[in-house]
Each structure stands twice: as structure tokens, then as C-alpha cells.
């Protein structure tokens, strides 16, 4: 793990400091072509110190596998690195405070595609209101810190646990991410980046 991308001590958000047991940093290669961004750690992630290790993580792992991607080949991180109390959504000030850490991580990794897993990360990255279910699969350029990234909107993996009709949308968006990054199955995605 690249220590330069790890936040080891941050007290910017007192409520999150009180709620967390540890800071949950991103995991995966620091030169990954795909970076998946969630909203924040839940109880399982806070305990394990790794993003997306609970039920949502299993859904994500299965979709990655179906798209021909190994979890270890992609980078997975969150919009905030500390667990919000009772797993509530991160508040705007908390997202703002943690944005510099996300910006640093994305600039260092410089992926071909950033996948926003759900409404909170999509809105945080794109800095606008997002209707995730209708915009899933859409790609937009977004400035995060000093760099611009291609952001692919995706429903959150947990959405498939509560609404089975989201499964196809979720899996097809993960496949789109793999194609755009030239990873997984066909490996012809690099040429598709120019289409967006």
C-alpha cells in the first residue's frame, strides 16, 4: 500500500472522529485503470479497515468477477474515510473536508475511469444533483482538486439488495466501466474512451 495515499490522522470532522474506530483508506493498485468511489465506511468497513467488505462488497465483487475484473486489479475508496454515526449519509461539510484526500488519491492513481457508486459519491464528484437510477451508465468529466477525471455514474451495490430490478443496471454499468478502461473481458475499451 502506498503510504502517501493513506490518511493516518485526521480530526477535521469531530462527529466522524467520535463515530469511527479507524480511518478507512482506499485499497488496490496505485496505478489502477478503474477507481470505485463509495460514500463512506459502514460498520463492517470500520471494523475491517477496508472499503466495501460487507454485503455491498460481495455484490460489487460478484459484478467485478462477471465483468472479468479481479478486485485486486481495481482501486476502491470512499468519499469520506470515517464511518458516519448510525451509517447516515455523510454531511456536506464532511464531504468537503474529505474531498482533498479523495482529490489527492485520484490525482496520484490517474485512472481511466472513476466509478461513482451511488448518489452521494456521484453528487460529490460531479458537484450537482444526480438522479442515479436514470443516469446510471452516463459518463461525465469532473474536476476534482486540480485534475479532471471521467466519472461513470452507477447505482450503489446495496440498491440491488433492496430492489432486485437494479441488478441488471448495476452489472451492465460495471461492464461498461471495464470496457471503457480496457480491462476485463474484451480489453477493447481504450478506444471507447474517445466516444465520451
C-alpha positions in Angstrom: 0.0 0.0 0.0 1.3 3.5 -0.9 1.6 5.3 2.4 1.4 8.7 0.6 -2.2 8.0 -0.2 -3.1 6.9 3.4 -4.7 9.3 5.8 -3.3 8.3 9.2 -4.6 11.1 11.5 -7.4 13.5 10.7 -9.7 15.3 13.1 -11.5 17.6 10.7 -14.9 16.1 11.4 -15.5 15.8 15.2 -18.7 13.7 14.8 -16.9 11.2 12.5 -13.9 11.1 14.7 -16.2 10.1 17.6 -18.0 7.5 15.4 -15.1 5.8 13.8 -12.8 3.1 15.2 -10.3 3.8 12.5 -9.7 5.7 9.3 -10.6 3.6 6.2 -8.3 4.3 3.4 -8.6 3.2 -0.2 -7.3 -0.2 -1.3 -5.9 -1.5 -4.6 -3.2 -0.7 -7.0 -2.0 2.9 -7.1 -1.9 2.7 -10.9 -5.4 1.1 -11.4 -7.3 2.0 -14.5 -10.5 1.8 -12.5 -11.3 3.6 -9.2 -14.6 2.9 -7.5 -15.8 5.6 -5.1 -18.4 4.8 -2.5 -19.9 7.2 0.1 -18.3 6.1 3.4 -17.4 3.2 5.6 -20.2 1.2 7.3 -19.8 -0.9 10.4 -18.1 -3.8 8.6 -15.7 -1.5 6.8 -14.9 0.4 10.0 -14.1 -2.8 11.7 -12.0 -4.3 8.9 -10.3 -1.0 7.8 -11.2 -1.7 4.2 -13.9 -0.3 1.9 -16.8 -2.5 0.6 -16.3 -5.7 2.7 -19.9 -6.2 3.8 -22.9 -7.3 1.8 -22.4 -4.5 -0.7 -18.9 -5.6 -1.1 -20.0 -9.1 -2.0 -22.3 -7.6 -4.7 -19.5 -5.5 -6.0 -17.1 -8.4 -6.1 -19.6 -10.6 -8.0 -20.2 -7.8 -10.6 -16.4 -7.3 -11.0 -16.0 -11.0 -11.5 -18.8 -11.1 -14.1 -17.1 -8.3 -15.9 -13.7 -10.2 -15.9 -12.2 -8.0 -13.3 -10.3 -9.1 -10.2 -11.0 -7.0 -7.0 -7.2 -6.7 -6.6 -6.9 -5.1 -10.0 -9.1 -2.1 -9.2 -8.9 0.6 -6.6 -11.8 1.0 -4.1 -12.2 4.1 -1.9 -14.9 6.3 -0.4 -16.0 9.9 -0.4 -15.3 10.1 3.4 -12.9 7.8 5.2 -14.6 7.7 8.6 -17.8 5.9 9.5 -20.8 8.3 10.0 -22.9 7.7 13.1 -25.6 5.0 12.5 -24.4 4.8 8.9 -26.1 8.0 8.0 -25.1 9.8 4.8 -22.0 12.0 5.1 -23.0 15.6 5.5 -21.9 18.3 3.1 -19.2 19.7 5.4 -17.8 16.2 6.0 -17.7 15.6 2.2 -16.0 18.9 1.7 -13.4 18.2 4.5 -12.5 14.8 3.0 -12.5 15.9 -0.7 -8.9 16.9 -0.5 -8.0 13.3 0.4 -10.0 11.9 -2.5 -8.6 14.5 -4.9 -5.0 13.5 -3.8 -5.8 9.8 -4.3 -7.4 10.3 -7.7 -4.6 12.5 -9.0 -2.0 10.0 -7.9 -3.7 7.0 -9.3 -4.9 8.8 -12.5 -7.4 6.2 -13.6 -9.0 5.9 -17.0 -12.4 5.9 -15.3 -13.8 6.8 -11.8 -17.0 4.9 -11.0 -19.3 6.7 -8.6 -21.2 4.0 -6.6 -24.4 5.7 -5.7 -26.0 9.1 -5.3 -23.7 10.6 -2.6 -20.4 10.0 -4.4 -21.9 10.9 -7.8 -23.1 14.2 -6.5 -19.9 14.8 -4.6 -17.7 14.2 -7.7 -20.0 16.0 -10.2 -20.9 18.8 -7.8 -24.6 18.7 -8.9 -27.8 16.8 -8.2 -27.8 13.4 -9.7 -30.8 11.0 -10.4 -28.7 7.8 -10.2 -31.3 5.3 -11.4 -31.9 7.3 -14.6 -28.3 8.4 -15.1 -26.6 5.1 -14.4 -24.2 4.4 -17.2 -23.6 8.0 -18.1 -20.1 9.4 -18.3 -19.1 13.0 -17.4 -15.9 14.9 -17.0 -15.5 16.2 -13.4 -12.8 18.4 -11.9 -11.7 17.0 -8.5 -9.0 19.2 -7.0 -6.5 20.1 -9.7 -7.3 17.2 -12.1 -10.2 16.2 -14.3 -11.5 12.7 -14.4 -14.0 10.7 -16.4 -16.8 9.8 -14.0 -19.2 6.9 -14.6 -22.5 7.1 -12.7 -23.5 3.8 -11.1 -26.2 2.7 -8.7 -24.9 1.6 -5.3 -24.4 -2.2 -4.9 -26.7 -2.1 -1.9 -29.5 -0.9 -4.2 -29.6 -4.4 -5.7 -30.2 -5.9 -2.3 -33.3 -3.8 -1.7 -34.6 -3.7 -5.3 -33.7 -6.7 -7.5 -34.7 -4.7 -10.6 -31.5 -2.7 -10.1 -29.3 -5.8 -10.6 -29.1 -5.5 -14.4 -28.4 -1.8 -14.3 -25.7 -2.3 -11.8 -24.0 -5.2 -13.6 -24.2 -3.5 -17.0 -22.6 -0.3 -15.6 -19.8 -2.3 -14.1 -19.3 -4.0 -17.5 -19.3 -0.5 -19.1 -16.6 0.6 -16.7 -14.4 -2.4 -17.6 -14.9 -1.8 -21.3 -14.1 1.9 -21.0 -10.9 1.2 -19.1 -9.8 -1.5 -21.5 -9.9 -4.0 -18.6 -11.6 -7.4 -18.1 -13.3 -9.3 -20.9 -12.6 -7.8 -24.4 -9.9 -5.3 -23.5 -11.1 -3.0 -26.3 -12.2 -0.2 -24.0 -9.4 2.2 -24.6 -10.7 3.1 -28.0 -14.2 3.7 -26.5 -12.9 6.4 -24.2 -12.8 8.7 -27.1 -16.6 8.3 -27.7 -17.4 10.1 -24.4 
